[in-house]
């Protein structure tokens, strides 16, 4: 289905062959081409991509669409759906609150308050084979074009699976495009690495925070509070807030 | 049994809608195309809320028009309806005197019309090879990587060192030049 492929294309989830096939279609379909251009601009402006969030937004406003035959406003069935969804939403919210679990809102607020992509260190040691790819990755990363950075770092990690720095910056690039799960999957396997140890703990903790996995996030924030490091103070502040929240529950 | 629309073609949905005025059918069309329309609107309006509002207004318009229009290809029709809406909206916002932007949009749309020149006959393969060899280095490299080696834009950019914008533009311009070259040769040979 075109809609699903469009979402996968924008989320960088198509293989190179599938991407090319989709792009060749775009070359012959001006509507698709314009739409992708617009959606990519939207992604860039928002610095995040959530096809589901956009779909939800569009569906939420579907109730505004109506046909007025003979002057009568006929509302879409979406109104009924929207009402049902609202009721379910309200019930869920009440249940959530009755259970006293308010972490979902707070984790996102905390993430927004503390998250910042790491400054890229100067990469001076590069193999000839990966020079162009790494340059492109760093350039995209420094320009805060994290979707493009993800593409480059994915290739680099495929070619150099043991390179911790590539994994770390792939993880941060994922997180900077709001793909917390992928960031966790990328950072968790390198957690025992001696190189960039504090950075990995910090960004993995932030990824868990973004993904609302408070207990897992606390493991890594607490780890950072135990030693003298760049993140110690911030980790302590977040850990205290999360501890307080868990204690309140 | 509850009817489902998800597997039915756009055109069949329209036939059914005209017969039943069932709003769930237009709901299905909205579901299929609202994201594409949003992308189109965002491209030209560059503002999220405005683009969202435009999506709503375009679908209202489309549903109204469906009643008295014969639509053989819904997607193309939706695209031209949306484009016309955006041009009119631009004119309205600028209160008519500033036509430049609307014209600019119109020009962009014209440029983006599907280029059918690359749908070639088999006997044109040699001519195509000849045409490709006449492109400048930039366009030839991008066209070969994209169409012949089937690399996605990002890889073409990575291989050539050009940025994405340059790659897309080289492909677009390369296609246009291929078309011109082939048309010219066909005329010369009375083909």
Interface residues (C-beta under 8 A of the other chain):
Chain A: X2 X3 X6 X7 X16 X17 X19 X20 X21 X23 X24 X27 X28 X29 X30 X31 X32 X33 X34 X35 X36 X37 X38 X39 X41 X42 X45 X46 X51 X54 X55 X57 X58 X59 X61 X62 X64 X65 X66 X67 X68 X69 X74 X75 X76 X77 X78 X132 X133 X136 X148 X151 X152 X155
Chain B: X21 X23 X24 X26 X27 X30 X31 X32 X34 X35 X36 X37 X38 X39 X40 X41 X42 X43 X44 X46 X48 X51 X52 X55 X56 X59 X60 X63 X64 X67 X75 X76 X78 X79 X109 X112 X113 X114 X115 X116 X118 X146 X147 X150 X151 X152 X153 X154 X155 X157 X158 X161 X164 X171 X175
